[in-house]
Structures are given as structure tokens and as C-alpha cells.
Amino acid sequence: MEDFEAEIKKYQKSIDYLNRENSGLVEKVRAAEDGRFARMLETKKIESQLLEIRKFVDFIPEDLRKELKAAYQQQKSSRNRGLERG
């Protein structure tokens, strides 16, 4: 009977250790899930903003978009020429 009780104590120590280890792992998983959820919310928010911007750009008439693009290219090339001189 003493041998049986010794075996039970040995297994109980192992069980207790594994339970403590499991608790720590559960906390790590929860923290990871919280971080993943926050990243997912941020991603959805950015996707929503991108969709709004695309809708706005699509609303701009094509001829105005071309003019804006040409003006941007001209401004960009002027800046590049200024950097080359500087």
C-alpha cells in the first residue's frame, strides 16, 4: 500500500507541474489572441479607410485626375531637379 501511495504522490507532483505549466501557456495564448484581435481590428479599419479613399478617387472626373497627375509629375520633377543642383 505504501508503494501505491508513493506512486500516487509521484504522479500527483507531475500532474501539479503540468497544470501550472498549462496555466502559463493558457495566459500566453490569451495574450496572443488579444494582440491578434487588435491587429485584425486595425487591419479592418485600414481596409475601410482605403475603400473610402478609392470611392473618393473614383468620384473625381477623369479629366481632372489627368490634370492632377500631370501637375504632380511636374512638381515631382521640379523637386528632383532642385535636389540635383543642391
Protein Blocks (a to p, Z undefined) as FASTA:
>chain_A
ZZmmmmmmmmmmmmmmmmmmmmmmmmmmmmmmmmmmmmmmmmmmmmmmmmmmmmmmmmpc
fklmmmmmmmmmmmmmmmmmmmmmZZ
